[in-house]
Amino acid sequence: MSARVLGDVWPRTSSSTARTAPWQRMCYRTPNVRNPGYVASMSDFTIKALTSETFDDFAALVERNGGMFASCWCIKFHPDCAEKGQSAAGNRALKQRLVADGIAHAALVYDGDRAVAWAQYGSPEELPDIHHRKEYLATAERLPDYRVTCILVERGLRGQGLAAIALRGAVELIAQAGGGRVEGYPHDTGGVRKKNSSFLYNGTRTMYEREGFTYDRPKGQGNCVMVREVAPSTRA
């Protein structure tokens, strides 16, 4: 299974203004997909960065899946503000504004012209409101340069390896932006595949390990902190 990455590149910055670099293209393979037939029927995916130009594709994915988790439009992890959490429409408008301002980032996985999965990432300044935050800060030796906070896969396509592709796309976009220490906070299921994957908003520890992350420490009752040092991309 391969995917091409096409992404606007943001340097690490706490500023609300983010520069973009030329579009870049690259291919990689995704191992450990549980359904070989899926590889045969959907072997080629494209990764694009979430921007104002791709927001409508992201919005269509979210709307097909009930507004994401409780119509949050994945604004839960962003800083608190007056608009946050007031309504589904308000959450959508807030997300669109943050994307336009260059302070909301994600990798979108495309099957043709349809976005079918995504992985949200950003700096701790962009995404401070993580679950178990008090415990996390009390046990943290340092903050990461980036964190991956949410992964969503189209209903009906879950369990097919798309979450791993989305995570890999986020890592590649981070590499294009200069790399750094990246954290994710997946569910530690003990390697057991759950029948209902809808609650796995950030994937599993096993998936992160397959993508080169290492276990750092527990976080809450069922999550953990996974870490990976991402080198700057050398691909042209």
Secondary structure, DSSP 8 states (H G I E B T S, - for coil): -EEEEE-----S-SSS----------EEE----S-HHHHHHS-EEEEEE--TTTHHHHHHHHHHTTTTGGG-TT-TTS---TTTTS-HHHHHHHHHHHHHTT--EEEEEEETTEEEEEEEEE-TTTS---TTHHHHHHH-SS--SEEEEEEEE-TTSTTSSHHHHHHHHHHHHHHHTT-EEEEE--B--TT---S-GGG-TT-BHHHHHHTT-EEEEEETTTEEEEEEEE------
